[in-house]
Amino acid sequence: MFVEHNLNLKSILTEQGFNYYVSKDMETNLSVEGILTEEFVNSITKINPFINKSEAFSLMKEKFSGTSQSVFTNKTFIKTLQEGLPKKINGKIKNIRFIDLENLNNNQFSVIEEYRFEKNGRTTIVDFVLCVNGLPIIIIEKTSAVEHGFMRLKRYMEDVPIFAICELFSVIIDGITVRYAMISDFAERNEYEISSFDTFVKEMLTPISLLELIKDYTIFLDNNGVSRKFIFKDYQRRAISKTIHKLITTTEKRVGIINQQFGTGQTLTLLHLARNILTSRSLNSPKVLIVTDRISKSEQLLHVFHSTYGLIAQIAKSSDDLYALLHNESVPIIFTTVQKFREEYKIDEEIIVIVDNCHRTQTGSFALNMRNAIPNARIIGITSLTVTKKIKQLFGEVIEQFTMEDAIQRGLMLPVYYENRVDFKSNLIVLDTDEETSHLEVKKKAFDIINHFNSHCQSNSSKGLLITKNRLDAIRYKAIFDEINHIEAALYISVHQHDSQEIKRILENKNEVLQRFCNEEDNLKILITCSAIPASLPFVQIAYLDKFISENLMQEIIGLLGMRYKDKQYGLIVDYDGRNNVTIIQKIKCIDSVDTKGGKQWEY
């Protein structure tokens, strides 16, 4: 199988224009840094005619030598590939390019079989290394066991310092499937799997696709001060490029819909689409408006956008503020909620609007106000749910879709199980009033939830959601959890203007609660809500349902529970209502398995 892959790799890449070397026979020698010296020097001087070969060689030593004070990190290296390196040449500041991202023919693409690196008398041999202009950016390891492949890749990073600088991504081929990721992602088992070897090579390793990945689809995300590289998946790239193409080649106001499963990077697809619209030369830097269904989502998107791209963007704080920002040419991207549009604040200019979760907010009066206020806008919808005829009427046809089934097939979602606990054993005492009986029912379920959670969530990072029928039941659950004092729970419910002072005292600040819940080290384990499901909570393993759940919300819950996270193995829906069976069975495949406590299970 591996010999066959070697031959496939050689024939496919040479057909695409790669130079193919076997390390022991190759004429071009590696530098002590592990770079193809001749290819680097020749390419740099071709792309940058204002420097000579001697200067190019000195630049290689300066930026890639382990002893240099100005040596690249992986982040500064990738940023340099994308933006260039300002450097004083003959008294003038010039922008040196290591790769010509606009002209494919100015670059040299090479693959080395059995790449050899010598250090301190020790030889490291790597199965395959792909180089662009002599720089080793992709490491490929073939193995019969993925774990062994990961351990070898990790060792290569330690033994060959240039890999830690230049790695775009690394690849493990186990004879059946292909997995690619950054080394750090392999460590957390966040690699991305493609079943077809030929498909992977043609999608990810051709010269054109490599330049596209470097130029447009590699970013660094900031997470609590830690910078992490992210390469957009193929379905994200297709969605973004097709949408941009449609914006350029048509004048349709209903541009279309991106249908992408919740938990597969939908937020990043949205933000990167906005960034690419803004930076596209063919679109002449239009105003971009991102519409969400709640302020907290706008704030979240703005934070990610600022930390990732560093571009100017603002949130509209009011209707007046939105109107002012739409007229402010210095603010190219605006985040707002759909409620802030007023028909009397009419904007005739052509702007591009991206509507997040377009299934939620685009069928009522607020949406009508939005369309009346910006009649010439070109509108794009993004949703994780099944696209209905009504949504198509509002936004146009589906541009690209990546469904829940696609996510599971690609290994991007974990299995999600269903457990019916309507008939869990209890010693209910019939009381005089419905209110007393209801309170006792909640108390019994709270005890059962505590026992169930403790028996199913062994990991310290695992947490749960509890979705109740109404705010009163949510408050009851919170009081009982506090009384039992075995698991800490908190309410994720908004304060209403007409709420009593007692209820306002009970309801904590939602943002503070969510911040605590997102902290792995915090003892807050269960979040109680009536309907609102916070986005991007991959550590949530169990959802306890004490109400009938709509199909749309159920899709969101399944998507949330299926998100991969560290040692999380599965997601679990625990149903205390019973009426959810019909909804869930439409989404989850029935299997012949019975829970140890007697609950019937289904698996997605």
N, C-alpha and C positions, 0 to 999 in steps of 0.2 A: 504493500500500500504506500509506504513512504517513498520507495523508488519511483512508483507511479507519480506521486506528488512532485518529486524532484523534476521528473521529465515534464509534467504539466506546467510547473512553475517556470522552467527554462523556456519551453516553447511559447507560453502565453506572454511572458515578459519580453522575450526577444522580439516577438511579433509587434509588441507595443513600443519598441524602440529602446529597450534596456540593453546595456552592455552586460554580458554574463561572464563572470570570472569564477574559476575554481581557485581557491586561495593558494594552493601549492603550485599551481601552474601559471598564475597571473604574472604579467610582466610589470604592472604598476605596483609599486611597493607602498605599504601603509606607512604613514609618518609615525613617530613615537607616540603621538596623541591618538592614533587610530583613524586618521583621515586619509583618504586617497589624495595624496599631495598634488599630483599632476592634474587631476580633474578639478580640484579646488582652485589651484592657481590659474589654470586656463579659463575656467568658467568666470571667476571673479574679474579677470582682466577683460574678458569679452563683454560682460554685462556692464562693467564700469571702466570704460576706456581711458579715464583720467588717472588710473593707477597702473603701475608696471608690475611685473612678476615678482620683483624683489619686495615691493611694498605689500603685495598680496601674501607672500610667504611670511613676512613679518607680522601681518595682521592675524594669520592663522596661529602663530606662536603666542601672540599677545592674548587672544581671546579663548584659546582652547587648551593652553598649557596649564597643568595642575598647579604649577608654581607661580602663575601670574596673579597679581592682585586684581586685575580687571577681567578675570575669567567670567564667562557667562554662567548664569543659572539656567535651568530649563525654561523658566518664564521669560527671562530677558532674551534668550536665544530665539524662542518662538516669536516674541514681539519684534525682534530684529528681522526675522524672515518676513514678517508681515509689513513692517514699516520702514525698514532700512536702518543703517547705523550712521548717525552724523559723525563726521571725522574731519579734522583739519588736514587738508592736502595742499601743499604749496601755498600756505597762508590763507586758504579759503575753505569754508565749511562745505563739505560734499556729503551727500547721502549715499552710502555704499550699500548695494544690494547683494546679498549672498545667493538669492534665487530671483530670477526674472519671472514674476507672477503674471505678467501680461503676454510675454512671448515665449511659448513653449520651447521653441528651437534654440533658444539661447542657453538652455540647461542641458546637463548630462545626467542620465539616469543609469544607475548600475546596480547589479545584484551580485553579491559575493557568496559563493557556497563554501562552507567551512572557513569562515572568517577567523583569522588567527591574530591574537594579540599577545605580545610578550611584555611581561612586567616582573622585575625582580627575579628573573630566572624562571618564571612560571608562565606556561603557555595556556591561554584560554581559547577554546575552539567553539564557535557559535555556528549553528546549522546554516542560517542564512541571515545576511544583513543587506538591507536596501539603502542605497546612498543616492542623494541628489547633490550634484556638484561636489562630490567627494565626501559629503557629510552624512554619517550613518544615522538615519532617522527612524528606521523600522527594524526591529529584531524579530526573527521568526524562529521558533523552536518546535521541532516535531518530537512527539513523545507518545507512548502508549498509555500514560496516566497524566491527567491534567495537573494533579498536585505536584508530581515530579517536574513537569514542565515549568510550573510557577517557581519552584525552588531553584531551578537552574537559571531562570530569568533574573531572579533576585540576586543570585551569585554573580551573574554577568554585570549587573549594575555596580556591584562592589569592586569587581576585578577590572572593569574597563570604564574608567571615569568619563570618557567621551560619551558613553551611552546615557549617563545621567543628565548630561547637558543637551544632547541632540534628540533624545527619544520623542518622536511624535506619538507612536503607540507601539505596543508589542503584540505578538501573535503566538498562540499555541495551537498546533494541529495535532489531534489525537488519532488520526487515521479515519475518523468518521465526520467529526465536526471541526469547525474553525472558531476559535475564541480570540477576541482582540480587546485590549484595554491598555491603560497605563499600568505600570508595575504596581503602583499603590492601589489601584482598583482591583487587580488580581488578588491582592492581599485581603481585601474585604469581600471577595467573590462578587464583585460588581461588573464582571466582564460581560461582553455582548457576544452572543452566539449566532453563527450563521451555519446552516447545515451543508450548504453547497460550497465546495472548495473553489470551483470555477467562478461561481457568483461572487464570492468574496474577492478574488483576485481582480475581476473585471470592475467591481464597484469601488474597491478601495486602493488598489495598487497600480492602476494605470497612471502614466505621467499626468494626464489631464485631471484625473480624480485627485491625485496627490496635491497638485497645485491648488485645486479648488478647496480641498480640506484645509490646507495651510492658510490660504488667503481669506476664505469666507466662513469656515465652519470649525475653527478651533478657538476657544475662549478660555479665560481663567475666571473661576467663580470664587468670591471671597466668602468664607464661612467662619465667622467669629475670629477673624484675623488670619485664618489659614487659607492660602491660595491653592486652588485645585483646578487642574486642567480638565476641560470637557470638550469632547469631539462629538458633534451632532451626528445622530444616527441617520441611516439612509432615508427612512420615512420622513424625518424632519427636514432633511435637505431637499427632498422632492417637494414637500409641501411649500417650503419657502421659495424655491426656485420657480415652481409652477405659478405661484401667486404673483411673484415679481414679473414673470413673463406675461401673465394675463394683464397686469396693470400697464405694462409697456405696449402691448400689441393690440389692446382693445380700449374702448371708451365706455364700457359698461359700468353703470353705477352699482349694480348688484354684482360684485366681483366674484363671490362664491364662498364656499364653506370649507374650512379645514376641520375634519372629523378625526380627532386623535384621542385615544383612550386615556382616561384619568390615570395619573401615576407613571406616564411614560415620557415626561418632559414637556408637557403641553405649555407650561409657563415659559420655558426657554424658547420653544418654537415661536410663541407670540412675540416675545421681546426681541428675538433675533430677526424676525420678520420686520418689526418696526425699525430696527437698526439698519437692515439692508435696504429698506425702502428709503430711508433718510440718506444713505450713502450712495445709492444708485445714481450713476451719471445720467442715465436715460430718463430718470423721473424728475430731475431738476430740483432736488431737495424740497419735497412738498411738506406741508404741515401734517403731522400725524397725531391722531386723537385716539387714545386707548380708553374704551368704555368698559367699566366693570359694574358689578351688581352691589358692591358694598365698599365703604371707605377703607376698611382694613385690607381688602385685596388691592386697592389702588396703592396704598402705602407699601405693601409688600412688594408689588411690582416695581414701584419707583426705587425702593432700596436696592433690589437686585440689579435694576438697570443702571443706576448710578455706580454701584461698586464694580460692575462688570465692564461697562463701556465708557464711563466717565463723560458721557454726553449730557448736554443741558436738557433737563426735563423738569416739569413741575406738576403738582396736583392742584386742580381747581377747587378752592375752598368753598365757593358759593356760586350761584348763577351769575352774579355780577363778575366774579373773578374769572369764571370760564369765558365769558364774553370778552373780557379784557385780554386774556391769554391768547384767544383765537386771533386777536388783532395785533399781538405782540410778535414781531418777526424774529426777535432774538430767542424765543422759546420754540424750538422745532417740534418737541413732543410734549403732549399734555395728557395727564391721566385724570379721569373724571368718572363719576357715577352717572347712571342714566337719569337719575332724579333731578339733576341740575340744569337740564335743558328747559328753556322757555321759548315758546313760539314767537313771542315778541322780540326776542334777541336773535334775529335772523342773520345768518352769514351766507352770502351768495358765493364766496370763493370756493374753489374746488379743493377739498381736503380729503385725506385718506383716513378712514375710520376702521379700527379693529375692535370688534365687540367680543369680549371674553365671556364664556358661558352664555352664548347667544340664545340658548333655549330658555333661559330664565327670565330675561327682562324685555324681550322684543315683541311682545304681543299685547301690551297694555297701553294706557294713556301716556305713560312716560316715554315709551318708544315712539309713539306718534308725535309727541312734542319734539323729540330728537330729530326725526326725519323732516318735520316742518321747519325746524330751526336751521338745518344744514341741507337744503334741498339738492345741492349740487355735489354732495359728498359721494365718494366711492367707498362702499361699505363691504368689509370682510367679516364673516362670522367664524368663531372658533368654538367648538363644542366637543364634549367627550361622550355625548349620548347619541342614541339612534336619531338620524336626521329625518324629521317629519316633513310631510308635504307643505305644511304651514311655514316651517323654517326655510324651505327652498323657495317659497314664494317671496319671502322677505330678503333673502341673501343670494339667491341663485343656486347653481348646481354645486355639487361636491367637487372641490379641486383635488383633494387628496384625502385618503382615509387610512387610519391605522386602528383597527377595532380591538375589542377585548380578546377575541379569538386570535387575532394576529399577535397580540402581546404575549399570550400564553404559549403559542406555538414557537415564538422566538425566545422563550425563557425569560421574558421581562417581567412576568407576573408570577407570583407564587400561587399554589392551589388555595382555594377558599372553600371551607366546609360549612355546612349548615346543620345546626342541632335544634330540634324542636323540644322545648322544655315547658310546654303548656301544661303537661300532666305531671310535673315534678311533684314528688310526695310532700305533703304538708299536713299540719294538724289545724286546719282552719276551724275557728269557732264562729258560728253564726251569731252576729250581733244585732242589736235593735235597729240601727240606722245604716243606710247605704254608705254614709260618710265614714262611720266606724269600720265597716267591712272593707271599704276601699283602702283605708289607712292600714289595716291589718294585712291586706293583700300585698301592699307595697312593702311592708316590713318583712313578710315572709320571702318575697322575691329578693330583697336586699340581702338577707342572710344567705340565700342560695347563690346569689351573684358573688358574694365574698368567698364562699367555699369553692365555687366553680373557678373563679379567677385564680385563687391560690393553687389549685390543682393543675391548671393548664398553663400558667405563665411562670415558668421557672426562671427565665432571664430577667435580670434587673432592669433591662431597657424596655421590656414589654409593657404596654399600657392598654387601657380599654376605653371604649365609649359606651355610654348608656343613653338611649334615646327614649324619652317618655311621651305619654299622650298629651300632656299639657304642662304648663308652668307650675301648677299646684302640686302635681305628682313629682315633678323634678325637685321642688323644695322639700317635699316629704322624704324623698330618697336621700337628699343631702343631710337632713336632720337625723335620719336613722343611721346612715353611715357614720356620722359624727358620734352618735350615741354608742354604737357598737365599738367604734375606735379600733378596727382591725386593718382597714384600708382607707387611705385618705382619698376623698373625692371632692370635686369642686363643680360649681355651676357655671355653665357657659351660656348665659341667658342675658339678653339686653334688659336694662331698666326702662320701664315705661313711665311716661309723664304722670299717669293717673295712679301709679303704684302707691301703696301706703308706705309710711316711713319705715315700718317693720320689714316689709319686703325689700325696700331699697337698702336697708341695713344688711339683709341676708345676701342680696346679690352683689357679688364682688365685681371689681373692674375686669371686664372681659379680656382686655389686652394683657393685664398682669397675670390672670389665670392661665391664659394660653402660653405666655412666656414661661411660667413655671412648668406647665404640662410638657413643653418641648424640651425641658432640661432633663436629661437622663438621670442625673444625680438627685433630682428632686423626688421626694416621696409621694408626690401627687400622682396617683395611678389611674384614676377613673374620672373622665370628664362627662358631666351630665348635661344633656341638651334636649331641646324639644324637636328641633328640625335643622338648625344651622350646623353644617359639618365643616370644620376648619380644613383648609387645604394643606397638602404636603405634610402629612403626619405618618411617615412610613413605619414608625415604631409601634403604631397601634396594631395589635394582634387580634383583639376580640371586640365585636360590637354586640351589645345586649339590646334587643329590641322589645320595648314594652308598648308598642303602638303599631298600627298598620302603616307600612312604608310605601310611598308612591314608587312607581317604576323608575322615574328619574333619580330619586334619592337613593333607591336601591343600587342602581348602577354606580353611583358615586361611592357608596359604602363598599361594594365589592371591589371597586378600583382601589380604594384606600387600603383595604385589608390585604389586597394582593401585591402591594408595593414591597419590593425587596429591601431588606435592612439587616445588616450584620448577620447574626445567627438566627434570625427569624426564619422558620421553616414553612409556615402556613398562616392563613387567616381564618377566623372562625366567626360565623354569625350564630348567635344564640337567641332563639325566638320565644318570648313569653306571651305573644299575642295569638299566634296560630293562623291568623288570616293572611299572613305573609307568604304562606306556602305557594299559592298560585303564582304570585309575582316572582318569587325566588326560583321556582322550578323552571320558569321560562328562561332564566339566566344560568342556571346551574344544572349540570348533568347528574342524573340520579345514579347512585351506585349501591350495591348490596353491602352496606356496612352499617352496623348498629353501634351507637355509643355505649360505653360501659355502664352509663346510668340509665340506659333505655331510650335515649333520644335518637330518632331516625336521622341519618346524615345524608347529605348530598355533597358532591364535590364539583367545583367548577373545573 
